Amino acid sequence: VEVDGIRFEILMPERELVVPEKLSDGRKLLDLGIRITNNTTTPLRFRFHDAITPELMLPNGQIIRESSQWSDWLIGYEESDFPLAMPGDDVIFSPGGSIQKIEDNQFELMIWVGNGGSWRFNRLQLGNYQIRLEYSNDAVKVKVYGEDGKKKVIDNIWTGKVFTSFIAFSLVDQFI
């Protein structure tokens, strides 16, 4: 999806996710991210972490949107959370995630936010799903911790609201 010269693309190389067989098998790691390409003539920064929200489409077509991130701790903004993309360059935010078994035939999809939080989709079953990411930011400038640990203001952050296209993936049993 491209808006005002900025291209947004969801990244998920593996689309068939084999779920853990037992509760004790732990989590199956998930490679998930977003690539943002600056096709304008202006260097721009992009906001990660709380600007990215996932939406999950269930096999029945219902869309689930988590309204807040879950965490027992969150870290403050750092300059590296707002990467700079020069004209023609891209930045990638790849928080990743995991699939774990929570009960018989029920699984949890967890997507890490990157600042200590995560988005959780519970009670999923084997089947076909679709996912997309929303990028939403209305702050042109923000206070962050610089590399030296001191607070500073960064600006020229791209503002807007964009949804990537949905991409399909499947939760499958290892014996299928």
Backbone as CSV, one residue per row, in Angstrom:
resi,resn,N_x,N_y,N_z,CA_x,CA_y,CA_z,C_x,C_y,C_z
1,VAL,0.857,-1.171,0.000,0.000,0.000,0.000,0.901,1.231,0.000
2,GLU,0.592,2.206,-0.860,1.384,3.433,-0.900,0.488,4.637,-0.679
3,VAL,0.928,5.518,0.239,0.187,6.737,0.566,1.169,7.904,0.575
4,ASP,0.884,8.939,-0.197,1.714,10.149,-0.234,3.196,9.835,-0.444
5,GLY,3.489,8.849,-1.276,4.869,8.505,-1.579,5.535,7.600,-0.557
6,ILE,4.780,7.087,0.385,5.316,6.171,1.395,4.657,4.809,1.184
7,ARG,5.487,3.788,1.018,4.989,2.419,0.775,5.084,1.605,2.058
8,PHE,3.997,0.895,2.392,3.903,0.051,3.575,3.656,-1.385,3.140
9,GLU,4.479,-2.306,3.653,4.371,-3.711,3.261,4.549,-4.598,4.488
10,ILE,3.600,-5.511,4.694,3.730,-6.470,5.782,4.686,-7.575,5.337
11,LEU,5.523,-8.015,6.259,6.508,-9.060,5.984,6.208,-10.272,6.858
12,MET,6.007,-11.415,6.216,5.775,-12.673,6.925,6.219,-13.795,5.999
13,PRO,7.515,-14.129,6.022,8.034,-15.117,5.071,7.397,-16.493,5.187
14,GLU,7.165,-16.961,6.405,6.582,-18.288,6.594,5.074,-18.147,6.763
15,ARG,4.310,-18.810,5.896,2.850,-18.658,5.924,2.131,-19.895,6.433
16,GLU,2.862,-20.994,6.615,2.271,-22.206,7.180,2.966,-22.449,8.518
17,LEU,2.246,-22.194,9.605,2.832,-22.259,10.935,2.425,-23.558,11.615
18,VAL,3.393,-24.400,11.894,3.134,-25.661,12.581,3.044,-25.341,14.071
19,VAL,1.895,-25.653,14.667,1.656,-25.314,16.069,2.326,-26.322,16.992
20,PRO,2.676,-25.906,18.209,3.233,-26.858,19.176,2.227,-27.964,19.488
21,GLU,2.737,-29.188,19.619,1.862,-30.339,19.850,1.311,-30.369,21.272
22,LYS,2.148,-29.998,22.256,1.748,-30.063,23.659,2.023,-28.723,24.325
23,LEU,1.359,-28.501,25.461,1.611,-27.294,26.241,3.083,-27.169,26.605
24,SER,3.714,-28.281,26.887,5.113,-28.271,27.314,6.097,-28.042,26.167
25,ASP,5.611,-28.004,24.921,6.501,-27.809,23.775,6.944,-26.358,23.598
26,GLY,6.423,-25.469,24.427,6.831,-24.072,24.354,6.185,-23.332,23.203
27,ARG,6.921,-22.379,22.669,6.389,-21.495,21.642,7.062,-21.728,20.297
28,LYS,6.300,-21.550,19.256,6.816,-21.560,17.891,7.063,-20.098,17.534
29,LEU,8.307,-19.742,17.212,8.625,-18.362,16.882,8.064,-17.987,15.517
30,LEU,7.734,-16.731,15.372,7.076,-16.209,14.182,7.853,-15.005,13.673
31,ASP,8.193,-14.991,12.393,8.865,-13.858,11.760,7.784,-12.963,11.157
32,LEU,7.623,-11.768,11.716,6.581,-10.839,11.274,7.108,-9.423,11.381
33,GLY,6.839,-8.599,10.377,7.303,-7.224,10.430,6.642,-6.351,9.384
34,ILE,7.133,-5.123,9.290,6.633,-4.160,8.320,7.825,-3.435,7.691
35,ARG,7.768,-3.284,6.372,8.772,-2.512,5.638,8.102,-1.214,5.188
36,ILE,8.768,-0.094,5.478,8.264,1.217,5.071,9.309,1.836,4.156
37,THR,8.893,2.155,2.926,9.811,2.713,1.930,9.452,4.169,1.676
38,ASN,10.447,5.028,1.765,10.266,6.459,1.541,10.511,6.768,0.073
39,ASN,9.439,6.916,-0.693,9.533,7.244,-2.115,9.353,8.738,-2.363
40,THR,9.535,9.558,-1.304,9.440,11.011,-1.458,10.847,11.576,-1.648
41,THR,10.947,12.894,-1.762,12.250,13.557,-1.888,12.731,14.103,-0.544
42,THR,12.007,13.811,0.536,12.312,14.338,1.869,12.718,13.224,2.828
43,PRO,13.827,13.385,3.560,14.142,12.411,4.611,13.038,12.431,5.679
44,LEU,12.585,11.270,6.094,11.504,11.171,7.078,11.835,10.115,8.124
45,ARG,11.342,10.352,9.330,11.426,9.356,10.392,10.083,8.639,10.487
46,PHE,10.118,7.418,11.017,8.897,6.641,11.206,8.865,6.127,12.633
47,ARG,7.666,6.071,13.162,7.457,5.662,14.550,7.129,4.173,14.588
48,PHE,7.813,3.448,15.464,7.523,2.036,15.621,6.822,1.799,16.953
49,HIS,6.809,0.604,17.417,6.194,0.183,18.678,4.715,0.520,18.717
50,ASP,4.316,1.552,19.428,2.891,1.818,19.630,2.183,2.398,18.410
51,ALA,2.889,2.611,17.309,2.244,3.078,16.076,1.780,1.914,15.200
52,ILE,2.188,0.698,15.538,1.850,-0.490,14.746,0.843,-1.331,15.524
53,THR,-0.313,-1.601,14.899,-1.356,-2.412,15.531,-1.794,-3.508,14.559
54,PRO,-1.786,-4.768,15.014,-2.213,-5.858,14.135,-3.729,-6.056,14.141
55,GLU,-4.246,-6.533,13.017,-5.634,-6.990,12.908,-5.605,-8.403,12.349
56,LEU,-6.418,-9.262,12.941,-6.466,-10.659,12.544,-7.848,-10.983,12.002
57,MET,-7.895,-11.593,10.805,-9.165,-12.049,10.244,-9.277,-13.550,10.506
58,LEU,-10.339,-13.917,11.207,-10.587,-15.316,11.532,-11.090,-16.069,10.306
59,PRO,-11.083,-17.417,10.346,-11.576,-18.196,9.204,-13.014,-17.845,8.800
60,ASN,-13.838,-17.366,9.743,-15.230,-17.010,9.430,-15.367,-15.588,8.880
61,GLY,-14.248,-14.876,8.694,-14.287,-13.524,8.141,-14.343,-12.419,9.183
62,GLN,-14.550,-12.773,10.446,-14.590,-11.766,11.508,-13.193,-11.191,11.718
63,ILE,-13.109,-9.864,11.877,-11.833,-9.201,12.104,-11.709,-8.868,13.584
64,ILE,-10.588,-9.282,14.167,-10.309,-8.989,15.571,-9.195,-7.964,15.610
65,ARG,-9.432,-6.919,16.356,-8.422,-5.865,16.520,-8.173,-5.697,18.002
66,GLU,-6.933,-5.889,18.381,-6.570,-5.669,19.772,-6.495,-4.164,19.999
67,SER,-7.130,-3.687,21.062,-7.195,-2.242,21.288,-6.061,-1.727,22.156
68,SER,-5.328,-2.594,22.815,-4.211,-2.130,23.628,-3.169,-3.227,23.727
69,GLN,-1.972,-2.823,24.070,-0.907,-3.797,24.221,-0.857,-4.264,25.666
70,TRP,-0.524,-5.513,25.835,-0.379,-6.082,27.159,1.086,-6.044,27.535
71,SER,1.366,-5.697,28.777,2.745,-5.721,29.233,2.785,-5.616,30.741
72,ASP,3.815,-6.188,31.329,4.046,-5.941,32.737,5.164,-4.910,32.901
73,TRP,5.747,-4.469,31.804,6.715,-3.372,31.818,6.854,-2.821,30.407
74,LEU,7.013,-1.515,30.296,7.258,-0.866,29.012,8.451,0.063,29.159
75,ILE,9.276,0.139,28.137,10.411,1.047,28.193,10.061,2.323,27.442
76,GLY,10.740,3.412,27.784,10.501,4.693,27.141,11.026,4.729,25.722
77,TYR,10.629,5.768,24.997,11.066,5.919,23.614,12.558,6.204,23.549
78,GLU,13.204,5.566,22.593,14.599,5.831,22.300,14.685,6.337,20.873
79,GLU,15.750,7.032,20.574,15.915,7.578,19.228,15.833,6.483,18.172
80,SER,16.352,5.300,18.484,16.336,4.191,17.525,14.921,3.682,17.229
81,ASP,13.930,4.063,18.045,12.539,3.695,17.792,11.914,4.537,16.680
82,PHE,12.648,5.541,16.191,12.181,6.453,15.151,13.229,6.524,14.037
83,PRO,13.435,5.426,13.303,14.504,5.405,12.303,14.247,6.383,11.163
84,LEU,15.341,6.881,10.615,15.312,7.829,9.514,15.433,7.082,8.192
85,ALA,14.521,7.380,7.267,14.586,6.810,5.912,14.850,7.951,4.938
86,MET,15.993,7.877,4.295,16.331,8.862,3.271,15.478,8.577,2.024
87,PRO,15.338,9.554,1.121,14.568,9.312,-0.101,15.053,8.055,-0.831
88,GLY,14.124,7.173,-1.160,14.432,5.929,-1.845,14.806,4.782,-0.931
89,ASP,15.026,5.053,0.353,15.410,4.010,1.299,14.197,3.462,2.047
90,ASP,14.413,2.315,2.693,13.348,1.749,3.513,13.858,1.458,4.919
91,VAL,12.913,1.321,5.834,13.192,0.897,7.202,12.296,-0.301,7.485
92,ILE,12.804,-1.212,8.297,12.040,-2.415,8.619,11.902,-2.520,10.130
93,PHE,10.689,-2.743,10.571,10.407,-3.028,11.969,9.949,-4.472,12.018
94,SER,10.742,-5.303,12.678,10.449,-6.726,12.708,10.384,-7.221,14.152
95,PRO,9.248,-6.965,14.823,9.144,-7.349,16.228,9.037,-8.854,16.434
96,GLY,8.517,-9.552,15.437,8.335,-10.999,15.563,7.186,-11.350,16.484
97,GLY,7.108,-12.623,16.811,6.035,-13.094,17.669,6.160,-14.576,17.900
98,SER,5.077,-15.165,18.384,5.093,-16.602,18.652,3.680,-17.164,18.636
99,ILE,3.622,-18.483,18.460,2.386,-19.255,18.581,2.632,-20.247,19.714
100,GLN,1.676,-20.349,20.625,1.804,-21.361,21.671,0.457,-22.004,21.939
101,LYS,0.514,-23.234,22.389,-0.703,-23.965,22.747,-1.123,-23.515,24.137
102,ILE,-2.414,-23.142,24.294,-2.894,-22.719,25.610,-3.871,-23.731,26.211
103,GLU,-4.508,-24.544,25.381,-5.412,-25.618,25.806,-5.487,-26.614,24.652
104,ASP,-6.226,-27.709,24.854,-6.419,-28.654,23.753,-7.025,-27.937,22.560
105,ASN,-6.338,-28.009,21.438,-6.811,-27.438,20.173,-7.048,-25.929,20.224
106,GLN,-6.432,-25.231,21.162,-6.525,-23.774,21.213,-5.129,-23.186,21.364
107,PHE,-4.905,-22.108,20.610,-3.583,-21.525,20.530,-3.657,-20.020,20.726
108,GLU,-2.501,-19.446,21.062,-2.391,-18.003,21.223,-1.336,-17.486,20.260
109,LEU,-1.702,-16.435,19.524,-0.759,-15.727,18.670,-0.342,-14.475,19.430
110,MET,0.936,-14.337,19.668,1.455,-13.172,20.367,2.422,-12.454,19.434
111,ILE,2.212,-11.145,19.273,3.089,-10.325,18.441,3.767,-9.329,19.361
112,TRP,5.087,-9.359,19.372,5.840,-8.475,20.250,5.831,-7.066,19.691
113,VAL,5.744,-6.102,20.585,5.722,-4.704,20.186,7.137,-4.155,20.066
114,GLY,8.041,-4.592,20.898,9.416,-4.126,20.828,9.810,-3.249,21.997
115,ASN,8.854,-2.713,22.730,9.168,-1.874,23.882,8.772,-2.567,25.192
116,GLY,8.658,-3.892,25.137,8.285,-4.645,26.323,6.850,-5.137,26.286
117,GLY,6.061,-4.677,25.349,4.658,-5.077,25.261,4.422,-6.127,24.195
118,SER,3.187,-6.590,24.124,2.819,-7.552,23.080,1.327,-7.454,22.809
119,TRP,0.944,-7.838,21.607,-0.456,-7.965,21.221,-0.782,-9.444,21.272
120,ARG,-1.933,-9.813,21.834,-2.273,-11.228,21.990,-3.638,-11.531,21.375
121,PHE,-3.663,-12.604,20.599,-4.893,-13.122,20.025,-5.067,-14.533,20.581
122,ASN,-6.087,-14.729,21.410,-6.293,-15.987,22.124,-7.355,-16.859,21.472
123,ARG,-7.345,-18.112,21.873,-8.365,-19.098,21.515,-8.452,-19.347,20.010
124,LEU,-7.305,-19.300,19.341,-7.270,-19.628,17.919,-7.226,-21.139,17.760
125,GLN,-7.732,-21.608,16.634,-7.728,-23.040,16.337,-6.998,-23.261,15.019
126,LEU,-6.779,-24.525,14.681,-6.163,-24.824,13.394,-7.034,-24.231,12.293
127,GLY,-6.405,-23.712,11.251,-7.187,-23.161,10.144,-6.459,-22.031,9.449
128,ASN,-7.192,-21.397,8.535,-6.649,-20.326,7.710,-7.036,-18.967,8.276
129,TYR,-6.047,-18.085,8.370,-6.234,-16.747,8.918,-5.641,-15.732,7.953
130,GLN,-5.945,-14.462,8.212,-5.288,-13.380,7.501,-4.897,-12.330,8.537
131,ILE,-3.805,-11.634,8.247,-3.329,-10.605,9.170,-2.904,-9.384,8.366
132,ARG,-3.094,-8.217,8.976,-2.572,-6.980,8.418,-2.125,-6.096,9.574
133,LEU,-1.338,-5.081,9.251,-0.842,-4.159,10.253,-1.311,-2.753,9.934
134,GLU,-1.677,-2.037,10.968,-2.020,-0.616,10.834,-0.842,0.200,11.345
135,TYR,-0.460,1.223,10.584,0.505,2.206,11.044,-0.289,3.476,11.280
136,SER,-0.234,4.014,12.492,-0.976,5.224,12.816,-0.127,6.112,13.718
137,ASN,0.148,7.319,13.244,0.941,8.271,14.014,0.451,9.687,13.732
138,ASP,0.240,10.465,14.800,-0.168,11.863,14.622,0.823,12.844,15.248
139,ALA,1.972,12.357,15.711,2.978,13.219,16.332,4.111,13.506,15.361
140,VAL,4.290,14.785,14.999,5.353,15.192,14.090,6.705,15.210,14.811
141,LYS,6.664,15.467,16.130,7.892,15.434,16.918,7.596,14.803,18.272
142,VAL,8.662,14.275,18.893,8.496,13.563,20.156,9.802,13.637,20.954
143,LYS,9.680,13.568,22.287,10.857,13.523,23.162,11.293,12.069,23.308
144,VAL,12.587,11.850,23.165,13.151,10.503,23.250,14.443,10.549,24.058
145,TYR,14.931,9.362,24.411,16.259,9.246,24.990,17.247,9.057,23.848
146,GLY,18.251,9.920,23.779,19.287,9.804,22.767,20.276,8.714,23.130
147,GLU,21.242,8.475,22.265,22.251,7.453,22.512,23.075,7.749,23.758
148,ASP,23.173,9.038,24.131,23.931,9.424,25.323,23.092,9.324,26.605
149,GLY,21.824,8.882,26.480,20.951,8.730,27.640,20.204,9.985,28.031
150,LYS,20.454,11.097,27.337,19.779,12.362,27.642,18.546,12.525,26.775
151,LYS,17.545,13.253,27.322,16.317,13.522,26.565,16.602,14.516,25.448
152,LYS,15.975,14.282,24.308,16.075,15.202,23.183,14.789,15.126,22.371
153,VAL,14.573,16.108,21.535,13.391,16.140,20.676,13.820,15.760,19.262
154,ILE,13.096,14.808,18.670,13.309,14.514,17.253,12.042,14.919,16.509
155,ASP,12.213,15.317,15.279,11.061,15.782,14.503,11.089,15.184,13.105
156,ASN,10.208,15.684,12.261,10.074,15.212,10.886,9.635,13.744,10.839
157,ILE,8.740,13.390,11.756,8.185,12.042,11.805,6.955,12.022,10.895
158,TRP,6.871,11.022,10.039,5.737,10.930,9.114,4.450,10.706,9.900
159,THR,3.421,11.465,9.551,2.118,11.305,10.202,1.111,10.773,9.205
160,GLY,0.209,9.971,9.710,-0.847,9.413,8.887,-1.317,8.091,9.448
161,LYS,-2.285,7.523,8.755,-2.856,6.238,9.151,-2.990,5.380,7.903
162,VAL,-2.393,4.172,7.950,-2.365,3.287,6.790,-2.541,1.852,7.263
163,PHE,-3.275,1.070,6.482,-3.383,-0.374,6.707,-2.642,-1.084,5.588
164,THR,-1.809,-2.064,5.952,-1.216,-2.904,4.918,-2.323,-3.786,4.348
165,SER,-2.044,-4.446,3.251,-2.979,-5.443,2.726,-2.977,-6.643,3.672
166,PHE,-4.081,-7.386,3.698,-4.125,-8.638,4.449,-3.257,-9.665,3.730
167,ILE,-2.556,-10.490,4.502,-1.864,-11.638,3.938,-2.368,-12.887,4.661
168,ALA,-2.434,-13.986,3.927,-2.977,-15.234,4.471,-1.877,-16.071,5.107
169,PHE,-2.254,-16.777,6.180,-1.378,-17.773,6.784,-2.252,-18.849,7.401
170,SER,-1.643,-19.989,7.714,-2.392,-21.124,8.271,-1.726,-21.618,9.542
171,LEU,-2.550,-22.023,10.502,-2.091,-22.759,11.671,-2.361,-24.223,11.371
172,VAL,-1.308,-25.033,11.344,-1.455,-26.430,10.967,-0.841,-27.341,12.015
173,ASP,-1.303,-28.564,12.053,-0.783,-29.612,12.920,0.425,-30.219,12.238
174,GLN,1.414,-30.613,12.989,2.629,-31.172,12.397,2.409,-32.496,11.702
175,PHE,1.291,-33.166,11.975,1.034,-34.498,11.399,0.175,-34.440,10.136
176,ILE,-0.130,-33.240,9.665,-0.958,-33.126,8.450,-0.059,-33.078,7.239
